[in-house]
Amino acid sequence: MRRHPAVETLWARAQVRALLHAAAAAADPTPLLRAAGSIGLQHGLAGAENAALTVDTAP
């Protein structure tokens, strides 16, 4: 079953946020940051939106 596009976007944002939180605590955050960027690109999150998520999750 396919989700509504708005739900897909919300889900992608939640995944990106979770990965950014994990990256902040990781010794080597590079793989987590790459995964977050990949999810953002797959779901069409704009660069500004990804940047906003990064700022939103900064410690």
Beta strands, then each sheet from edge to edge (+ up, - down):
end
